[in-house]
Structures are given as C-alpha cells and as structure tokens.
Amino acid sequence: MTQTRSNLPELRAALPALPCDDAGPVFNAPWEAQAFAMTLSLHERGVFTWAEWAECLHLAICDAQAAGDPDQGNTYYSHWLTALERICTSKGLLTDRLLEHRQHEWDVAARRTPHGQPIELR
C-alpha cells in the first residue's frame, strides 16, 4: 500500500468519488479490494491511463444512474467492477463470452455454498 499512499493525491484527483480515509482507499468487502488492486495493477502495467479509467468508471456510473441506481454510495464498487470488465474487454484482455462463462461459474458456486462460507470455484 506504500506506493498507493505516495500516489494518493494523484489517485484522488483522477478518481474523486473513490471512498478514502487519510490512509487511502477503504473497502466494505474483500472483492472490492481485489477489484481495486486489479485496476491498479493493470494501470501500472500500462494497459490503460487514469484518464481512460476515469472515463470508463464515469460511464458505468452514468449507465447505472440512468437505469435507476439511487447513487447512495453503496453501489460504487459494483460500478467499479462494471468499468473494470468493460475496459478489460475493450482492451482485448477478455471476451464477452469468457466474462459470461466466469459469471455463470460464480453464480453456480455461490448457489451451492452455505451462507457465511467462502465461495470456491471448482
């Protein structure tokens, strides 16, 4: 997290709606942190610029609002994940078919997992 902290002013400028405290980004669930980490990693590898990311996230949020999202802050990382899926697809890192297949795998795994247990893909 040290590199993220040193880039925190740049990150906050590029993503002003990102939930942060004085130490950096905050998360409500592990998947949010994982989506955030994947985004940082892809950016650091040069897959996309912060401007490209910010535009993609903005569009995902606008699409959700147009579909009725009340924008109360609790869906922020759902929009983040949508933006990550879209930018990865647009950059050729995955296909819609692969994404749909993985979503189906997660759905099946979640349905067979007892409440409170970690979901495992098989």
Order of alpha helices (4+ residues) and beta strands (2+ residues): alpha-alpha-beta-beta-alpha-alpha-alpha-alpha
